[in-house]
Amino acid sequence: MFQEALSYPRDSDSAVKTIAIGGVLLLLSFLVVPVFFVLGYIVRTLRAVLNGEAEPPVFDDWDDLGMDGLKVFAIGFVYSLIPAAIALVAVFASGATLGLGGNGAGSGLAVGLIALVVTLAMTVLSLAIAYVLPAAIVAYVRTDSIAAAFAPAELRRLAFSRTYATGWLVAFGISLLAGVVIGVLNAVVIGAVLVPFVTFYANVAGTYAVGTAVRDMPVVDAGDETPDAQPAA
């Protein structure tokens, strides 16, 4: 799957044009709006893979791309609120501790312990979100419903399956490889210009890996709590 995923973004006659557009959009990501189109293209790619289409899609129907990208951005934003809420609670807890205990050594130790626990919790949560978020996007794409991205039954079905875990690991491996390439490119001023294009390529390849892994998994109906037929070991 790894080699197939790596070759997928260039398996079309318009591959160079598509990668060029995606890279330029990421290059302009500081304008925010281009990010929505990139996310929309990722959604379109995932939908194409789930439908068994052999070639990656092209950039067209920009209105649909932008709308899909906006929805995926909203899904990601909601998931990001979880660690943000924990950080906010930690700030209030630290402030309350200092307010009640003053500036003594005991208060400083308590605040340090709170910071340590929160750091560990946010690290674990961030890793969990990084694993679950692609499953949430898959759920949205398969049902065309944002609510599905937060449906426990569908997310359990995906996240605890060997097939999804395999696809996610392949996508993670591709991101690590891209990180190495980006590190090399950043060492050269001219090479740094290519970073957005490598990033876009890696995202499309990773999307293919996840989409291929879950393509044959059934969609959970609302209220269906049946365990997955392929539970993770």
Backbone torsions as a table, in degrees:
resi	resn	phi	psi	omega
1	MET	NA	-35.0	-177.0
2	PHE	-59.6	-48.2	-178.4
3	GLN	-67.3	-39.0	178.5
4	GLU	-63.4	-42.1	179.8
5	ALA	-63.7	-40.6	-180.0
6	LEU	-65.3	-33.2	-177.8
7	SER	-86.9	-17.6	-174.8
8	TYR	-55.1	-47.9	-175.8
9	PRO	-60.2	-21.0	-178.8
10	ARG	-105.3	11.0	-177.8
11	ASP	-89.0	51.0	175.1
12	SER	-159.1	160.5	-179.3
13	ASP	-68.3	-24.0	-177.7
14	SER	-102.6	19.8	-175.3
15	ALA	-58.8	-46.2	-177.6
16	VAL	-61.9	-44.4	-180.0
17	LYS	-63.6	-43.5	-178.2
18	THR	-64.3	-46.0	179.8
19	ILE	-65.0	-37.6	178.8
20	ALA	-63.7	-44.8	179.7
21	ILE	-64.4	-45.3	-180.0
22	GLY	-61.4	-41.4	179.0
23	GLY	-65.3	-41.3	179.4
24	VAL	-65.0	-41.0	178.5
25	LEU	-60.8	-42.6	177.3
26	LEU	-68.0	-32.9	176.7
27	LEU	-62.9	-30.4	179.9
28	LEU	-98.3	17.0	-174.7
29	SER	-62.5	-20.4	178.2
30	PHE	-64.1	-16.1	176.8
31	LEU	-84.7	-4.5	176.0
32	VAL	73.9	-56.5	-175.6
33	VAL	-54.7	-43.0	178.4
34	PRO	-56.6	-27.9	179.4
35	VAL	-62.4	-37.3	179.9
36	PHE	-61.9	-37.7	179.8
37	PHE	-70.2	-36.0	176.5
38	VAL	-65.7	-45.5	177.9
39	LEU	-62.1	-38.8	177.5
40	GLY	-62.7	-37.7	178.0
41	TYR	-67.3	-37.4	176.6
42	ILE	-61.7	-41.7	176.2
43	VAL	-61.8	-44.7	179.6
44	ARG	-63.4	-38.5	177.4
45	THR	-64.2	-45.5	179.3
46	LEU	-61.4	-41.4	179.5
47	ARG	-64.3	-40.1	179.0
48	ALA	-65.0	-41.9	179.6
49	VAL	-65.9	-43.1	179.1
50	LEU	-63.1	-29.7	178.8
51	ASN	-86.0	0.8	176.8
52	GLY	80.7	16.9	179.0
53	GLU	-74.2	134.4	-172.8
54	ALA	-76.8	-32.8	-175.0
55	GLU	-104.7	148.2	176.0
56	PRO	-66.2	152.3	-179.7
57	PRO	-74.0	176.8	178.7
58	VAL	-114.1	168.3	175.6
59	PHE	-84.2	107.2	171.9
60	ASP	-156.6	-178.1	-176.6
61	ASP	45.8	60.2	-172.4
62	TRP	-60.5	-30.4	177.8
63	ASP	-62.4	-45.1	178.6
64	ASP	-65.8	-39.5	178.5
65	LEU	-60.1	-48.1	-178.8
66	GLY	-62.8	-39.8	-179.4
67	MET	-67.3	-44.2	177.1
68	ASP	-62.2	-41.6	179.2
69	GLY	-63.5	-39.2	179.0
70	LEU	-64.4	-40.0	179.6
71	LYS	-66.1	-43.1	178.9
72	VAL	-66.1	-38.2	176.4
73	PHE	-60.4	-41.7	179.1
74	ALA	-63.7	-40.7	178.2
75	ILE	-61.6	-47.4	179.0
76	GLY	-63.0	-37.3	180.0
77	PHE	-64.0	-42.4	179.4
78	VAL	-62.2	-43.2	179.4
79	TYR	-65.6	-33.1	-179.7
80	SER	-70.6	-17.3	-179.9
81	LEU	-68.0	-23.0	-177.8
82	ILE	-64.2	-56.9	176.8
83	PRO	-64.9	-30.5	178.7
84	ALA	-64.6	-39.1	178.8
85	ALA	-65.3	-40.0	178.3
86	ILE	-63.4	-43.1	178.5
87	ALA	-61.6	-39.7	-179.9
88	LEU	-65.4	-42.3	177.7
89	VAL	-62.1	-40.1	179.9
90	ALA	-62.6	-39.9	179.3
91	VAL	-62.8	-44.9	179.4
92	PHE	-66.2	-39.5	179.8
93	ALA	-64.6	-41.3	178.8
94	SER	-65.3	-42.2	178.6
95	GLY	-63.3	-42.1	179.4
96	ALA	-65.2	-39.4	179.6
97	THR	-63.0	-45.2	178.9
98	LEU	-67.1	-35.8	-179.6
99	GLY	-66.8	-37.9	-178.3
100	LEU	-81.9	-33.9	-174.7
101	GLY	-103.6	-4.2	-178.3
102	GLY	75.3	-156.7	-178.0
103	ASN	-101.4	21.8	-178.6
104	GLY	-70.4	172.2	-179.2
105	ALA	-63.8	-35.5	-179.8
106	GLY	-63.2	-42.2	179.0
107	SER	-66.1	-40.8	179.0
108	GLY	-62.3	-39.4	178.6
109	LEU	-66.1	-42.0	179.5
110	ALA	-62.2	-43.6	178.7
111	VAL	-63.9	-38.9	177.5
112	GLY	-62.7	-41.1	178.3
113	LEU	-65.8	-40.5	177.3
114	ILE	-60.8	-44.2	-179.9
115	ALA	-62.6	-40.3	-180.0
116	LEU	-65.1	-47.0	-179.7
117	VAL	-62.4	-42.6	-179.6
118	VAL	-65.6	-40.7	178.8
119	THR	-61.3	-44.5	178.5
120	LEU	-64.5	-43.6	-179.2
121	ALA	-63.6	-41.8	-179.6
122	MET	-68.9	-33.5	177.1
123	THR	-64.8	-46.8	179.2
124	VAL	-63.6	-44.0	-179.9
125	LEU	-64.2	-40.9	179.7
126	SER	-62.0	-41.5	177.2
127	LEU	-65.3	-40.8	179.5
128	ALA	-64.4	-42.3	179.4
129	ILE	-66.2	-39.6	177.7
130	ALA	-61.0	-30.0	179.1
131	TYR	-82.4	-40.2	-174.1
132	VAL	-82.4	-32.4	-174.6
133	LEU	-56.9	-45.3	175.9
134	PRO	-58.8	-35.7	177.2
135	ALA	-64.9	-38.5	178.0
136	ALA	-63.8	-39.7	178.4
137	ILE	-67.4	-39.2	175.3
138	VAL	-60.0	-44.6	179.9
139	ALA	-60.5	-41.4	177.7
140	TYR	-63.8	-45.6	-176.9
141	VAL	-65.8	-39.6	-177.0
142	ARG	-70.9	-24.7	-175.9
143	THR	-115.1	-11.1	-174.1
144	ASP	57.4	31.9	179.6
145	SER	-132.1	124.2	178.0
146	ILE	-63.6	-33.0	-179.9
147	ALA	-59.2	-32.5	-179.0
148	ALA	-63.8	-25.2	179.9
149	ALA	-68.7	-12.3	180.0
150	PHE	-123.2	12.2	-178.5
151	ALA	-80.7	117.0	-177.0
152	PRO	-56.3	-41.7	-177.2
153	ALA	-62.4	-46.6	-178.7
154	GLU	-68.3	-41.0	-179.7
155	LEU	-66.5	-39.4	176.3
156	ARG	-62.5	-44.8	-178.7
157	ARG	-57.1	-41.6	-178.5
158	LEU	-79.0	-55.0	-171.2
159	ALA	-64.0	-30.0	-177.5
160	PHE	-100.0	20.7	177.4
161	SER	-102.2	146.1	178.5
162	ARG	-63.5	-36.9	-177.0
163	THR	-64.1	-45.7	178.3
164	TYR	-64.2	-43.5	180.0
165	ALA	-58.8	-39.6	179.1
166	THR	-64.8	-47.7	179.0
167	GLY	-61.3	-40.9	179.7
168	TRP	-64.5	-41.3	179.3
169	LEU	-64.4	-38.1	176.8
170	VAL	-64.3	-45.0	178.3
171	ALA	-62.1	-39.2	178.2
172	PHE	-64.4	-41.1	177.3
173	GLY	-62.1	-39.1	177.7
174	ILE	-64.8	-40.0	178.9
175	SER	-65.6	-36.3	176.7
176	LEU	-65.1	-43.6	178.2
177	LEU	-61.6	-42.8	178.3
178	ALA	-62.7	-36.9	178.7
179	GLY	-62.4	-39.0	177.7
180	VAL	-64.7	-45.9	179.7
181	VAL	-61.9	-42.7	-179.8
182	ILE	-64.3	-38.1	177.7
183	GLY	-61.0	-40.7	178.2
184	VAL	-67.0	-42.5	-179.0
185	LEU	-65.7	-36.8	-179.1
186	ASN	-66.9	-18.2	179.0
187	ALA	-73.8	-15.3	179.9
188	VAL	-119.4	131.3	-176.2
189	VAL	-57.6	-47.2	-179.2
190	ILE	-67.0	-37.5	-179.3
191	GLY	-63.8	-29.0	-179.2
192	ALA	-61.3	-26.3	179.3
193	VAL	-65.2	-26.0	-177.5
194	LEU	-82.9	-9.8	-175.9
195	VAL	-56.1	-46.8	179.5
196	PRO	-60.1	-33.5	-178.9
197	PHE	-72.1	-39.4	175.9
198	VAL	-65.0	-41.5	179.4
199	THR	-61.2	-45.5	179.2
200	PHE	-62.8	-45.7	-179.9
201	TYR	-58.3	-45.5	-178.5
202	ALA	-64.9	-38.2	179.2
203	ASN	-65.1	-40.6	178.3
204	VAL	-66.5	-43.5	179.1
205	ALA	-63.0	-42.2	178.1
206	GLY	-64.9	-37.2	177.1
207	THR	-62.7	-40.7	176.9
208	TYR	-60.6	-42.9	-178.1
209	ALA	-61.5	-47.5	-179.7
210	VAL	-66.9	-44.7	-179.3
211	GLY	-62.4	-41.8	178.7
212	THR	-64.5	-38.5	-177.6
213	ALA	-64.3	-38.2	-174.0
214	VAL	-102.5	3.5	-172.9
215	ARG	-56.0	-40.0	-175.0
216	ASP	-94.8	5.4	178.1
217	MET	-81.2	135.8	-179.9
218	PRO	-71.4	152.7	176.1
219	VAL	-82.5	137.3	179.3
220	VAL	-79.8	130.4	175.2
221	ASP	-73.0	157.4	179.8
222	ALA	-57.9	129.2	178.8
223	GLY	84.9	-3.8	179.8
224	ASP	-78.8	118.6	-178.9
225	GLU	-113.0	19.4	-179.0
226	THR	-66.1	132.2	179.5
227	PRO	-63.5	154.2	179.2
228	ASP	-64.3	143.6	179.7
229	ALA	-72.1	-14.9	179.4
230	GLN	-125.8	67.3	-178.1
231	PRO	-67.4	150.6	177.7
232	ALA	-69.8	148.3	-179.8
233	ALA	-70.5	NA	NA
